[in-house]
Amino acid sequence: MNTTIFDFIGDTTGEWKVTLMVALKGESIEPVSHIKRVSSSLILSNEGIWSLKGIVSNLRYTEKEDKEKLLAIQEDLGRPEATLAAFIPIRKSEAWWNLAQDERRKIMENKSQHTQIGMKYLPAIARKLFHSRDIGEPFDFLTWFEYAPADAAAFEDLLAALRKTEEWNYVDREIDIRLIKM
């Protein structure tokens, strides 16, 4: 099984219990009580109430220096103390995708300082980005965060900082799903 492809399955059972599920932009998805993240393949999954698929890919807007800093301090998912999580599927507008790669990078890093904002919260908040746009999924990105209860306020600060950036003006669909490990 390929460990770079994952299904996020919303259902009535799973490792993570949903504590909050809200559509911040665009239409919602069907409410579920639990989510599980499983290694998968590109074969369509019929499991659960819904399933969203994502692929771990290269860092597309991060330069070498920032990548090295991230790798040096970012923790992996699955730490025992990280009993809280957030699953945030995001879709960006066609206006975003119509920009050239260098224009998107300028917005992400030069104007919005996406990576620098995120680094302020490492290693306390672990994050993994899954790409979905290129495999025909309804969202462009699936973002999974894990953190300890003591870091919950810091996580809220991180989201608030990211959502204030110019980059977020291009988000046209965002679901914020909060979870607790069972």
Secondary structure as the mmCIF struct_conf table of DSSP 4:
data_model
#
loop_
_struct_conf.conf_type_id
_struct_conf.id
_struct_conf.beg_label_comp_id
_struct_conf.beg_label_asym_id
_struct_conf.beg_label_seq_id
_struct_conf.end_label_comp_id
_struct_conf.end_label_asym_id
_struct_conf.end_label_seq_id
STRN STRN1 ASN A 2 ASP A 11
BEND BEND1 THR A 12 THR A 12
BEND BEND2 GLU A 15 GLU A 15
STRN STRN2 TRP A 16 LYS A 25
BEND BEND3 GLY A 26 GLY A 26
BEND BEND4 SER A 33 SER A 33
STRN STRN3 HIS A 34 SER A 40
BEND BEND5 LEU A 42 ILE A 43
HELX_LH_PP_P HELX_LH_PP_P1 LEU A 44 SER A 45
BEND BEND6 GLY A 48 ILE A 49
STRN STRN4 TRP A 50 ILE A 55
BEND BEND7 ARG A 60 TYR A 61
HELX_RH_AL_P HELX_RH_AL_P1 LYS A 64 ILE A 73
HELX_LH_PP_P HELX_LH_PP_P2 GLN A 74 ASP A 76
BEND BEND8 LEU A 77 LEU A 77
TURN_TY1_P TURN_TY1_P1 PRO A 80 GLU A 81
STRN STRN5 LEU A 84 LYS A 92
HELX_RH_AL_P HELX_RH_AL_P2 GLU A 94 ASN A 98
BEND BEND9 LEU A 99 LEU A 99
HELX_RH_AL_P HELX_RH_AL_P3 GLN A 101 ARG A 105
HELX_RH_PI_P HELX_RH_PI_P1 LYS A 106 LYS A 111
BEND BEND10 SER A 112 SER A 112
HELX_RH_AL_P HELX_RH_AL_P4 HIS A 114 MET A 119
TURN_TY1_P TURN_TY1_P2 LYS A 120 ALA A 124
BEND BEND11 ILE A 125 ILE A 125
STRN STRN6 ALA A 126 HIS A 131
HELX_RH_3T_P HELX_RH_3T_P1 ARG A 133 ILE A 135
TURN_TY1_P TURN_TY1_P3 GLY A 136 GLY A 136
BEND BEND12 PRO A 138 ASP A 140
STRN STRN7 PHE A 141 TYR A 147
HELX_RH_3T_P HELX_RH_3T_P2 PRO A 149 ASP A 151
HELX_RH_AL_P HELX_RH_AL_P5 ALA A 152 ARG A 163
TURN_TY1_P TURN_TY1_P4 LYS A 164 LYS A 164
BEND BEND13 THR A 165 THR A 165
HELX_RH_3T_P HELX_RH_3T_P3 GLU A 166 TYR A 170
STRN STRN8 VAL A 171 LYS A 181
#
